[in-house]
């Protein structure tokens, strides 16, 4: 359930030409953090399982920050199946240049569990990846293709950055190269964002409706910030009752931590 977006990939129908697989690099690349300040908070939201969602124990917090010429997006999604942390740095044009992604999966002998840490550098002739595997080994990889203009990650909140940059009218669509880090190996593929007619959603009121991969609509407010989806994820303030207990702390949410 951590990868709420990933299920759409399985039936995306994307062509083989638009999907580019990674290859091994002889050395693990050094991908330093490029921002020296934490940035000023622009927006933050907490999403959680709504009353109609099959899983009642998913919580997602996301926020965006302005840091000089950069925009930062931070996402944490928790469920009993693990914790996903994602930090994306965007340039002055709203295009991603670096992704920090950490998954932790609990095990019977460790409540925090196994850690899969990856850092991606976006630019140049290919996407470069440095990875710390759950078994402690390190590897480097490359994904050839055009520079990704979009990052698709765990949860829904990260889509707000793309939707706001796209600024589509109803019926509009935008097809761009996207790095999907929900995949076990991560892939670079062309993905289409479409804006549909708005609808009334119980508990949320009138929302804007968007799809990626042609299915599983997500809902935004009038500022194009994600507030829920068709599967039943909802802005936490609209759902009665306390949030589920947090998962065991996997350590600092610090994009400077490298594989």
Buried (B, 14 or more C-beta within 10 A) or exposed (E): BBBBBBBBBEEBEBEEEBBBEBEEBEEBBEBEBEBEEEBEEEEEBBBBBBEEBEBBBBBBBBBBBEBEEBBBBBBBBBBEBBBBBBBBBBBEEBBBBBBBBBBBBBEEEEEBBBBBBBBBBBBEEBBBBBBBBBEEEEBBBBBEBEBBBBBBBBBBBBBBBBBBBBEBEEEEEBEBBBBBBBBEEBBBBBBBBBBBEBBEBEBBEEBBBBBBBEEBBBBBBEEBBBBBBBBBBBBBEBBEEEBBEEBEEBEEBEBEBBB
